[in-house]
């Protein structure tokens, strides 16, 4: 068991003495920088000027932030409005608004359907169902009452898509070299004789050489016919097709084309080896790991009928307390995988039981597909 003798923290003393010198752009915007930070001396020591910041955006329907509202938990309204403007075109926001509007406009019909289902469930037959419908105040009244009921519900069913940014930022040194991979998916397809022949025929007609193509078109027609099942009876299947190829020493042109299909969602991995040199660093490492664990997982609603999506992350590279514009930018991400290894090759702890070494691997997946417009506008 290793002895735990925390050294005096000269870096922290210097930071307190010259804090203004190390104020970064996020501190100027009201963020709390340093609470979830590793190692000590990040942003201060000359060899620790490159770091990455992880911003956490929690779901407005989640409970985590609600219990912390009086503890200076969220960024300012001005900062949040700026973030909302950036993410305004996010499809989930548009879908949430459209979904809420659809529910509200059709609430009368929904209530009527629920009432009908309840009547049948309680043993009511068609006659009872019809009589129950006649006794109602009508669809219009049901709709009016439904809208009032909907407006009275504080937690709208589509409200979980929105997020609010936390003031606390996780800042870690850049340990591995930054890397980014872009992927575009293409596939080759056979256009077939019909499509390819039409294209070639149009080209030939435009150049006045269609008459030169007539014999080839006839030959292609024959080549297509000999492939028909009716011309390949019994055990001679494929014989005519093969004989034609063998005798003419030609193979039909499949007119293959390469077609664009989609782009990949980018993924990013961050790998760290933590070697705490003091109790303060040990606590910070534990707090950082706990923070990532909590926000990568979903909550469940009060009745446990739904998952509330996990928090989302915004990631930025920094150099000397300013965003590093020489490196790629990130779209908003979800933390999809996290691995924690306690100890090195041989598990060893300090005298208080805390590991002398901790490994952390984080894998993020972007929630936005890359387009040329996004790359030009945001530097992805």
C-alpha contacts under 8 A as a table, 3 or more apart, distances in Angstrom:
res1	aa1	res2	aa2	distance
1	X	348	X	6.24
1	X	349	X	5.91
1	X	350	X	6.14
1	X	351	X	6.47
2	X	348	X	7.14
2	X	349	X	6.25
2	X	350	X	5.00
2	X	351	X	6.42
2	X	356	X	7.92
3	X	350	X	5.82
3	X	351	X	5.87
4	X	350	X	5.35
4	X	351	X	5.87
4	X	352	X	7.76
5	X	278	X	7.56
6	X	277	X	6.28
6	X	278	X	4.49
6	X	279	X	6.61
7	X	277	X	7.32
7	X	278	X	6.66
9	X	12	X	5.55
9	X	13	X	6.64
10	X	13	X	5.12
10	X	14	X	6.22
11	X	14	X	5.12
11	X	15	X	6.16
11	X	40	X	7.06
11	X	41	X	5.63
11	X	44	X	7.69
12	X	15	X	4.99
12	X	16	X	6.28
12	X	40	X	7.33
12	X	41	X	7.15
13	X	16	X	5.24
13	X	17	X	6.29
14	X	17	X	4.99
14	X	18	X	6.02
14	X	19	X	7.85
15	X	18	X	5.21
15	X	19	X	5.02
15	X	22	X	7.51
15	X	44	X	7.36
16	X	19	X	5.25
18	X	21	X	5.61
18	X	22	X	7.22
19	X	22	X	5.37
19	X	23	X	6.44
20	X	23	X	5.28
22	X	43	X	6.82
22	X	44	X	6.70
22	X	321	X	7.36
23	X	27	X	6.08
23	X	28	X	7.22
23	X	321	X	7.24
24	X	27	X	5.45
24	X	28	X	6.66
24	X	320	X	7.90
24	X	321	X	4.46
24	X	322	X	6.56
25	X	28	X	5.13
25	X	29	X	6.57
25	X	321	X	6.45
25	X	322	X	6.28
26	X	29	X	4.97
26	X	30	X	6.46
26	X	31	X	5.40
26	X	32	X	7.89
26	X	33	X	7.50
27	X	30	X	5.10
27	X	31	X	4.92
27	X	32	X	6.33
27	X	33	X	6.41
28	X	31	X	7.38
29	X	79	X	7.52
30	X	75	X	6.86
30	X	76	X	7.38
30	X	167	X	7.32
31	X	75	X	6.82
31	X	167	X	4.77
31	X	168	X	6.31
31	X	169	X	7.15
32	X	35	X	6.93
32	X	167	X	5.64
32	X	168	X	5.06
32	X	169	X	6.50
33	X	36	X	7.36
33	X	37	X	7.57
33	X	168	X	6.70
33	X	169	X	6.00
33	X	170	X	7.76
33	X	171	X	7.57
34	X	37	X	4.99
34	X	169	X	7.82
34	X	170	X	7.90
34	X	171	X	7.30
35	X	168	X	7.22
35	X	169	X	7.76
35	X	170	X	7.75
35	X	284	X	7.39
36	X	168	X	7.36
36	X	169	X	6.53
36	X	170	X	4.84
36	X	171	X	6.33
36	X	284	X	5.99
36	X	285	X	7.81
36	X	287	X	6.89
36	X	288	X	5.72
37	X	40	X	7.29
37	X	42	X	7.47
37	X	170	X	5.89
37	X	171	X	4.76
37	X	172	X	5.81
37	X	284	X	6.77
37	X	288	X	7.69
38	X	41	X	7.97
38	X	42	X	6.60
38	X	171	X	6.67
38	X	172	X	5.21
38	X	173	X	6.75
38	X	281	X	7.18
38	X	284	X	7.15
38	X	285	X	7.09
39	X	42	X	5.71
39	X	172	X	7.13
39	X	173	X	7.13
39	X	281	X	7.06
40	X	281	X	7.01
41	X	44	X	5.09
41	X	45	X	5.41
41	X	48	X	7.05
42	X	45	X	6.31
42	X	48	X	5.13
42	X	49	X	6.65
42	X	51	X	7.61
42	X	172	X	7.74
42	X	173	X	6.85
43	X	46	X	7.83
43	X	48	X	5.75
43	X	49	X	4.90
43	X	50	X	7.51
43	X	51	X	7.65
43	X	320	X	6.45
43	X	321	X	6.78
44	X	48	X	6.79
44	X	49	X	6.92
45	X	48	X	5.28
45	X	49	X	6.83
46	X	49	X	5.98
47	X	50	X	7.82
48	X	51	X	7.16
48	X	173	X	6.61
49	X	318	X	7.77
49	X	319	X	5.47
49	X	320	X	5.12
49	X	321	X	7.58
50	X	173	X	6.21
50	X	174	X	5.85
50	X	317	X	7.46
50	X	318	X	5.76
50	X	319	X	4.67
50	X	320	X	6.83
51	X	171	X	6.67
51	X	172	X	5.55
51	X	173	X	4.15
51	X	174	X	4.87
51	X	317	X	6.07
51	X	318	X	5.30
51	X	319	X	6.59
52	X	171	X	5.70
52	X	172	X	5.51
52	X	173	X	6.17
52	X	174	X	6.20
52	X	315	X	7.05
52	X	316	X	5.69
52	X	317	X	4.50
52	X	318	X	5.82
53	X	169	X	6.51
53	X	170	X	5.72
53	X	171	X	4.53
53	X	172	X	6.68
53	X	315	X	5.70
53	X	316	X	5.31
53	X	317	X	6.43
53	X	318	X	7.32
54	X	169	X	5.90
54	X	170	X	5.06
54	X	171	X	6.37
54	X	313	X	6.38
54	X	314	X	5.93
54	X	315	X	4.80
54	X	316	X	6.87
55	X	165	X	7.26
55	X	166	X	7.20
55	X	168	X	7.55
55	X	169	X	5.28
55	X	170	X	6.74
55	X	313	X	5.48
55	X	314	X	4.99
55	X	315	X	6.25
56	X	165	X	5.87
56	X	166	X	5.74
56	X	168	X	7.84
56	X	169	X	7.15
56	X	295	X	7.79
56	X	311	X	6.68
56	X	312	X	6.07
56	X	313	X	4.89
56	X	314	X	6.66
57	X	163	X	5.51
57	X	164	X	5.17
57	X	165	X	4.30
57	X	166	X	6.19
57	X	311	X	5.50
57	X	312	X	5.11
57	X	313	X	6.01
57	X	314	X	7.72
58	X	62	X	7.11
58	X	64	X	8.00
58	X	65	X	7.39
58	X	163	X	5.16
58	X	164	X	5.42
58	X	165	X	6.39
58	X	166	X	7.25
58	X	295	X	7.63
58	X	310	X	7.42
58	X	311	X	4.54
58	X	312	X	6.64
59	X	62	X	5.16
59	X	160	X	6.04
59	X	161	X	6.85
59	X	162	X	6.01
59	X	163	X	4.43
59	X	164	X	6.55
59	X	308	X	7.70
59	X	309	X	7.26
59	X	310	X	7.17
59	X	311	X	5.94
60	X	63	X	7.97
60	X	65	X	7.96
60	X	159	X	7.40
60	X	160	X	6.07
60	X	161	X	7.74
60	X	162	X	5.92
60	X	163	X	5.25
60	X	164	X	6.37
61	X	155	X	7.31
61	X	159	X	6.84
61	X	160	X	5.15
61	X	308	X	7.37
62	X	65	X	7.07
62	X	66	X	7.58
62	X	160	X	7.78
62	X	299	X	6.73
62	X	308	X	6.85
63	X	66	X	5.22
63	X	67	X	6.70
64	X	67	X	6.07
64	X	68	X	7.19
65	X	68	X	5.13
65	X	69	X	6.32
65	X	73	X	6.89
65	X	74	X	7.91
66	X	69	X	5.54
67	X	70	X	7.85
68	X	71	X	5.21
68	X	72	X	7.36
68	X	73	X	5.82
69	X	72	X	6.33
69	X	73	X	5.69
69	X	74	X	7.42
70	X	73	X	7.23
72	X	75	X	7.95
72	X	167	X	7.64
73	X	166	X	5.94
73	X	167	X	5.87
73	X	168	X	7.60
74	X	164	X	7.02
74	X	165	X	5.90
74	X	166	X	4.48
74	X	167	X	5.10
75	X	79	X	6.23
75	X	80	X	6.41
75	X	165	X	6.03
75	X	166	X	5.84
75	X	167	X	5.00
76	X	79	X	5.24
76	X	80	X	6.21
77	X	80	X	5.02
77	X	81	X	6.00
78	X	81	X	5.17
78	X	82	X	6.41
79	X	82	X	5.15
79	X	83	X	6.41
80	X	83	X	5.02
80	X	84	X	6.11
80	X	164	X	6.89
80	X	165	X	6.75
81	X	84	X	5.03
81	X	85	X	6.23
82	X	85	X	5.20
82	X	86	X	6.48
83	X	86	X	5.14
83	X	87	X	6.35
84	X	87	X	5.15
84	X	88	X	5.69
85	X	88	X	5.03
86	X	89	X	7.59
87	X	90	X	5.39
88	X	93	X	6.95
89	X	93	X	7.38
89	X	94	X	7.34
90	X	93	X	5.59
90	X	94	X	6.79
91	X	94	X	5.14
91	X	95	X	6.00
92	X	95	X	4.96
92	X	96	X	6.01
92	X	161	X	6.30
93	X	96	X	5.15
93	X	97	X	6.35
93	X	161	X	6.29
93	X	162	X	6.81
94	X	97	X	5.24
94	X	98	X	6.14
95	X	98	X	5.10
95	X	99	X	5.89
96	X	99	X	5.09
96	X	100	X	6.11
96	X	158	X	5.16
96	X	159	X	6.81
96	X	161	X	6.49
97	X	100	X	5.22
97	X	101	X	6.22
97	X	158	X	7.39
98	X	101	X	5.15
98	X	102	X	6.17
99	X	102	X	5.13
99	X	103	X	6.24
99	X	158	X	6.62
100	X	103	X	5.21
100	X	104	X	6.21
100	X	156	X	7.60
100	X	157	X	7.29
100	X	158	X	5.85
101	X	104	X	5.17
101	X	105	X	6.11
102	X	105	X	5.21
102	X	106	X	6.19
103	X	106	X	5.33
103	X	107	X	5.68
104	X	107	X	5.24
104	X	146	X	7.95
104	X	147	X	6.08
104	X	150	X	6.85
105	X	108	X	7.85
105	X	147	X	7.85
106	X	109	X	5.52
106	X	110	X	6.34
106	X	143	X	7.48
107	X	110	X	4.99
107	X	111	X	6.13
107	X	143	X	5.95
107	X	146	X	5.44
107	X	147	X	6.46
107	X	150	X	7.84
108	X	111	X	5.23
108	X	112	X	6.20
108	X	139	X	6.22
108	X	140	X	7.28
108	X	141	X	7.97
108	X	142	X	4.99
108	X	143	X	3.62
108	X	144	X	7.26
108	X	145	X	7.77
108	X	146	X	5.62
108	X	147	X	7.71
109	X	112	X	4.99
109	X	113	X	6.12
109	X	139	X	7.21
109	X	142	X	7.93
109	X	143	X	7.18
110	X	113	X	5.11
110	X	114	X	6.19
111	X	114	X	5.08
111	X	115	X	6.11
111	X	142	X	7.16
111	X	146	X	7.12
112	X	115	X	5.06
112	X	116	X	6.24
112	X	139	X	7.54
112	X	142	X	7.42
113	X	116	X	5.09
113	X	117	X	6.21
114	X	117	X	5.13
114	X	118	X	6.14
115	X	118	X	5.06
115	X	119	X	6.23
116	X	119	X	5.11
116	X	120	X	6.37
116	X	129	X	6.74
117	X	120	X	5.25
117	X	121	X	6.03
118	X	121	X	4.96
118	X	122	X	6.16
119	X	122	X	5.25
119	X	123	X	6.74
119	X	124	X	5.35
119	X	128	X	7.92
119	X	129	X	6.32
120	X	123	X	5.29
120	X	124	X	4.79
120	X	125	X	6.39
120	X	129	X	7.22
121	X	124	X	7.14
124	X	127	X	7.74
124	X	128	X	5.37
124	X	129	X	6.16
125	X	128	X	5.34
125	X	129	X	6.05
126	X	129	X	4.93
126	X	130	X	6.10
127	X	130	X	5.13
127	X	131	X	6.21
128	X	131	X	5.09
128	X	132	X	5.97
129	X	132	X	5.08
129	X	133	X	6.22
130	X	133	X	5.07
130	X	134	X	6.36
131	X	134	X	5.10
131	X	135	X	6.38
132	X	135	X	5.22
132	X	136	X	6.65
133	X	136	X	5.40
133	X	138	X	7.96
134	X	138	X	7.79
137	X	140	X	7.81
137	X	141	X	5.72
137	X	142	X	6.78
138	X	141	X	5.52
138	X	142	X	6.20
139	X	142	X	4.93
139	X	143	X	5.94
140	X	143	X	5.02
140	X	144	X	6.24
141	X	144	X	5.02
141	X	145	X	6.09
142	X	145	X	5.18
142	X	146	X	5.84
143	X	146	X	4.92
143	X	147	X	6.16
144	X	147	X	5.30
144	X	148	X	6.42
145	X	148	X	5.17
145	X	149	X	6.11
146	X	149	X	4.95
146	X	150	X	5.99
147	X	150	X	4.93
147	X	151	X	6.07
148	X	151	X	5.13
148	X	152	X	6.17
149	X	152	X	5.11
149	X	153	X	6.60
150	X	153	X	5.42
150	X	156	X	7.86
151	X	154	X	7.51
153	X	156	X	6.27
155	X	159	X	6.74
156	X	159	X	5.20
157	X	160	X	7.35
158	X	161	X	6.68
159	X	162	X	6.27
160	X	163	X	7.75
160	X	308	X	6.73
160	X	309	X	7.55
161	X	309	X	7.97
163	X	311	X	7.76
166	X	169	X	7.44
170	X	288	X	6.93
174	X	177	X	7.22
174	X	178	X	7.82
175	X	271	X	7.17
175	X	272	X	6.55
176	X	270	X	7.37
176	X	271	X	6.91
178	X	327	X	7.88
179	X	268	X	7.91
180	X	266	X	7.83
180	X	268	X	7.22
180	X	328	X	7.51
181	X	266	X	6.74
181	X	267	X	7.95
182	X	264	X	7.14
182	X	266	X	6.70
183	X	263	X	5.74
183	X	264	X	5.15
183	X	265	X	7.94
183	X	266	X	7.87
184	X	260	X	7.82
184	X	261	X	7.88
184	X	262	X	6.09
184	X	263	X	4.31
184	X	264	X	6.18
185	X	260	X	6.28
185	X	261	X	5.59
185	X	262	X	5.22
185	X	263	X	5.69
185	X	264	X	7.35
186	X	258	X	6.44
186	X	259	X	5.53
186	X	260	X	4.50
186	X	261	X	5.46
186	X	262	X	7.33
187	X	258	X	5.55
187	X	259	X	5.52
187	X	260	X	6.68
187	X	261	X	7.09
188	X	256	X	6.33
188	X	257	X	5.42
188	X	258	X	4.20
188	X	259	X	6.08
189	X	256	X	5.38
189	X	257	X	5.47
189	X	258	X	6.34
189	X	259	X	7.12
190	X	254	X	5.64
190	X	255	X	5.74
190	X	256	X	4.32
190	X	257	X	6.49
191	X	194	X	7.76
191	X	195	X	5.75
191	X	196	X	5.93
191	X	254	X	6.75
191	X	255	X	5.37
191	X	256	X	5.71
191	X	257	X	6.81
192	X	195	X	5.70
192	X	196	X	5.85
192	X	197	X	7.99
192	X	254	X	5.52
192	X	255	X	5.95
192	X	256	X	7.75
193	X	196	X	5.14
193	X	197	X	5.30
193	X	220	X	7.73
193	X	253	X	7.54
193	X	254	X	6.63
193	X	255	X	7.04
194	X	197	X	5.15
194	X	198	X	6.07
195	X	198	X	5.21
195	X	199	X	6.28
196	X	199	X	5.11
196	X	200	X	6.10
196	X	254	X	7.91
196	X	255	X	5.52
197	X	200	X	5.05
197	X	201	X	5.66
197	X	217	X	7.78
198	X	201	X	4.86
198	X	202	X	5.93
199	X	202	X	5.21
199	X	203	X	6.27
200	X	203	X	5.04
200	X	204	X	6.10
201	X	204	X	5.00
201	X	205	X	6.00
201	X	210	X	6.70
201	X	213	X	7.62
202	X	205	X	5.10
202	X	206	X	6.15
203	X	206	X	5.19
203	X	207	X	6.44
204	X	207	X	5.09
204	X	208	X	6.06
204	X	209	X	5.05
204	X	210	X	4.99
204	X	213	X	7.58
205	X	208	X	4.99
205	X	209	X	6.00
205	X	210	X	5.01
206	X	209	X	7.84
207	X	210	X	7.77
208	X	211	X	7.86
209	X	212	X	5.47
209	X	213	X	7.01
210	X	213	X	5.17
210	X	214	X	6.66
211	X	214	X	5.36
212	X	215	X	7.02
213	X	216	X	5.30
213	X	217	X	6.13
214	X	217	X	5.08
214	X	218	X	6.25
215	X	218	X	5.14
215	X	219	X	6.22
216	X	219	X	4.93
216	X	220	X	6.03
217	X	220	X	5.03
217	X	221	X	6.19
218	X	221	X	5.10
218	X	222	X	6.43
219	X	222	X	5.16
219	X	223	X	6.22
220	X	223	X	4.92
220	X	224	X	6.22
220	X	252	X	7.12
221	X	224	X	5.13
221	X	225	X	6.25
222	X	225	X	5.01
222	X	226	X	6.30
223	X	226	X	5.57
223	X	227	X	6.97
223	X	241	X	6.90
223	X	244	X	7.36
223	X	252	X	7.38
224	X	227	X	5.55
224	X	228	X	7.24
225	X	228	X	5.48
225	X	231	X	7.65
226	X	231	X	5.99
226	X	232	X	7.40
226	X	238	X	7.99
226	X	240	X	5.72
226	X	241	X	5.34
227	X	231	X	7.12
227	X	232	X	7.28
227	X	238	X	6.75
227	X	240	X	7.51
227	X	241	X	5.81
228	X	231	X	5.59
228	X	232	X	6.77
229	X	232	X	5.05
229	X	233	X	6.86
229	X	237	X	7.52
230	X	233	X	6.11
231	X	240	X	7.69
232	X	236	X	5.72
232	X	237	X	4.51
232	X	238	X	5.93
232	X	239	X	6.84
232	X	240	X	6.94
233	X	236	X	5.79
233	X	237	X	6.02
234	X	237	X	6.28
236	X	239	X	5.34
236	X	240	X	7.99
237	X	240	X	7.88
238	X	241	X	5.32
238	X	242	X	6.12
239	X	242	X	5.14
239	X	243	X	5.97
240	X	243	X	5.03
240	X	244	X	6.08
241	X	244	X	5.27
241	X	245	X	6.38
242	X	245	X	5.13
242	X	246	X	6.04
243	X	246	X	4.98
243	X	247	X	5.92
244	X	247	X	5.29
244	X	248	X	5.99
244	X	249	X	7.97
245	X	248	X	5.46
245	X	249	X	5.43
245	X	250	X	5.53
245	X	251	X	6.10
246	X	249	X	5.24
246	X	250	X	7.57
263	X	369	X	6.76
263	X	370	X	6.85
264	X	369	X	6.91
264	X	370	X	7.75
265	X	365	X	6.92
265	X	366	X	6.07
265	X	367	X	7.32
265	X	368	X	7.02
265	X	369	X	5.51
265	X	370	X	7.30
266	X	365	X	6.05
266	X	366	X	5.70
266	X	369	X	7.78
267	X	363	X	6.91
267	X	364	X	5.54
267	X	365	X	4.42
267	X	366	X	6.31
268	X	363	X	5.59
268	X	364	X	5.18
268	X	365	X	6.52
269	X	361	X	6.87
269	X	362	X	5.46
269	X	363	X	4.40
269	X	364	X	6.39
270	X	361	X	5.70
270	X	362	X	5.14
270	X	363	X	6.59
271	X	359	X	7.56
271	X	360	X	5.82
271	X	361	X	4.51
271	X	362	X	6.53
272	X	359	X	5.68
272	X	360	X	5.10
272	X	361	X	6.40
273	X	357	X	6.95
273	X	358	X	5.78
273	X	359	X	4.55
273	X	360	X	6.48
274	X	285	X	7.55
274	X	357	X	5.60
274	X	358	X	5.01
274	X	359	X	6.17
274	X	360	X	7.90
275	X	356	X	6.07
275	X	357	X	4.87
275	X	358	X	6.78
276	X	279	X	7.45
276	X	281	X	5.22
276	X	282	X	5.34
276	X	285	X	7.89
276	X	356	X	6.56
276	X	357	X	7.07
277	X	281	X	6.41
277	X	282	X	7.61
278	X	281	X	5.25
278	X	282	X	6.36
279	X	282	X	4.97
279	X	283	X	6.20
280	X	283	X	5.25
280	X	284	X	6.25
281	X	284	X	4.98
281	X	285	X	6.11
282	X	285	X	5.26
282	X	286	X	6.35
282	X	354	X	7.36
283	X	286	X	5.18
283	X	287	X	6.12
284	X	287	X	5.02
284	X	288	X	6.06
285	X	288	X	5.12
285	X	289	X	6.25
286	X	289	X	5.22
286	X	290	X	6.11
287	X	290	X	5.09
287	X	291	X	6.03
288	X	291	X	5.09
288	X	292	X	6.39
289	X	292	X	5.29
289	X	293	X	6.21
290	X	293	X	5.04
290	X	294	X	6.15
291	X	294	X	5.38
291	X	295	X	6.34
292	X	295	X	5.40
292	X	296	X	6.09
293	X	296	X	5.54
293	X	297	X	6.79
293	X	338	X	7.82
294	X	297	X	5.85
295	X	298	X	7.54
295	X	310	X	5.94
295	X	311	X	5.21
295	X	312	X	7.77
296	X	310	X	5.53
296	X	311	X	6.31
296	X	312	X	7.91
296	X	334	X	7.19
296	X	335	X	5.36
296	X	336	X	6.98
297	X	309	X	7.73
297	X	310	X	5.10
297	X	311	X	7.65
298	X	307	X	6.13
298	X	308	X	5.48
298	X	309	X	5.08
298	X	310	X	4.29
298	X	311	X	7.72
299	X	307	X	5.74
299	X	308	X	5.07
299	X	309	X	6.98
299	X	310	X	7.03
300	X	303	X	7.92
300	X	304	X	5.31
300	X	305	X	7.25
300	X	306	X	5.71
300	X	307	X	4.50
300	X	308	X	5.69
301	X	304	X	4.85
301	X	305	X	6.32
301	X	306	X	5.53
301	X	307	X	6.31
301	X	308	X	6.72
302	X	305	X	7.82
303	X	306	X	7.88
304	X	307	X	7.54
310	X	334	X	7.85
311	X	334	X	7.30
312	X	332	X	6.75
312	X	333	X	5.77
312	X	334	X	5.15
312	X	335	X	7.45
313	X	332	X	5.84
313	X	333	X	5.05
313	X	334	X	6.02
313	X	335	X	7.37
314	X	330	X	7.12
314	X	331	X	7.02
314	X	332	X	5.04
314	X	333	X	6.24
315	X	329	X	7.90
315	X	330	X	6.04
315	X	331	X	7.92
315	X	332	X	7.47
315	X	333	X	7.84
316	X	323	X	6.71
316	X	324	X	7.99
316	X	329	X	6.69
316	X	330	X	6.88
317	X	323	X	5.75
317	X	324	X	5.58
317	X	327	X	7.31
317	X	329	X	7.83
318	X	321	X	5.92
318	X	322	X	5.32
318	X	323	X	4.24
318	X	324	X	4.88
319	X	322	X	5.50
319	X	323	X	6.16
319	X	324	X	5.44
324	X	327	X	6.03
325	X	328	X	7.32
328	X	379	X	6.11
328	X	380	X	5.40
329	X	378	X	6.97
329	X	379	X	5.46
329	X	380	X	4.54
330	X	333	X	7.75
330	X	366	X	7.58
330	X	380	X	5.81
331	X	366	X	5.91
331	X	367	X	7.03
331	X	368	X	6.32
331	X	380	X	7.04
332	X	366	X	5.74
332	X	367	X	5.91
332	X	368	X	7.06
333	X	364	X	5.95
333	X	365	X	5.32
333	X	366	X	4.17
333	X	367	X	5.46
334	X	364	X	5.54
334	X	365	X	5.42
334	X	366	X	6.38
334	X	367	X	6.90
335	X	338	X	7.57
335	X	362	X	7.19
335	X	363	X	6.01
335	X	364	X	4.49
335	X	365	X	6.52
336	X	362	X	7.99
336	X	363	X	5.84
336	X	364	X	5.61
336	X	365	X	6.54
337	X	361	X	7.98
337	X	362	X	5.99
337	X	363	X	5.00
337	X	364	X	7.09
338	X	360	X	7.31
338	X	361	X	5.65
338	X	362	X	4.75
338	X	363	X	6.35
339	X	359	X	7.88
339	X	360	X	5.74
339	X	361	X	5.11
339	X	362	X	6.74
340	X	358	X	7.09
340	X	359	X	5.58
340	X	360	X	4.71
340	X	361	X	6.64
341	X	344	X	7.86
341	X	358	X	5.64
341	X	359	X	4.70
341	X	360	X	6.45
342	X	347	X	7.01
342	X	355	X	6.26
342	X	357	X	6.39
342	X	358	X	4.68
342	X	359	X	6.39
343	X	346	X	6.39
343	X	347	X	4.45
343	X	348	X	5.90
343	X	349	X	7.61
343	X	355	X	5.72
343	X	356	X	6.31
343	X	357	X	4.66
343	X	358	X	5.44
343	X	359	X	7.51
344	X	347	X	5.87
344	X	348	X	7.58
344	X	357	X	5.91
344	X	358	X	7.24
344	X	359	X	8.00
347	X	355	X	7.49
348	X	355	X	5.95
348	X	356	X	6.05
348	X	357	X	7.80
349	X	352	X	7.51
349	X	353	X	5.19
349	X	354	X	5.20
349	X	355	X	4.15
349	X	356	X	5.15
350	X	353	X	5.34
350	X	354	X	5.43
350	X	355	X	6.22
350	X	356	X	6.13
351	X	354	X	7.51
355	X	358	X	6.66
366	X	369	X	7.50
370	X	374	X	6.42
370	X	375	X	6.96
370	X	380	X	7.71
371	X	374	X	5.22
371	X	375	X	6.28
372	X	375	X	5.11
372	X	376	X	6.14
373	X	376	X	5.25
373	X	377	X	6.00
374	X	377	X	5.11
374	X	378	X	5.59
374	X	379	X	7.30
374	X	380	X	6.83
375	X	378	X	5.42
375	X	379	X	4.86
375	X	380	X	4.64
376	X	379	X	5.74
376	X	380	X	7.64
